[in-house]
Amino acid sequence: MSADDMLKVIMSWQSEDSHRGRLARAFQTDMGHDPVLQAKRLAMLGIHAERQAKRKAGLTPVAV
């Protein structure tokens, strides 16, 4: 997945009422104006994107 595609996926989560939705909104608005926090948010969003990709590929069992 290209970086542009990954960013599109991450930004699509902004409307969600979830942890990744809150992270995406905080990342978009640069909440706190702290580059270290932004890097941490991006890393956490990357983990969420990786998990989503694995689920879609059928590589991880879906928890019920």
Buried (B, 14 or more C-beta within 10 A) or exposed (E): EEEEEBBEBBBEBBEEEEEBBBBBBBBEEEBEEEEEBBEEBBEBBEEBBEEBBEEEEEEEEEEE
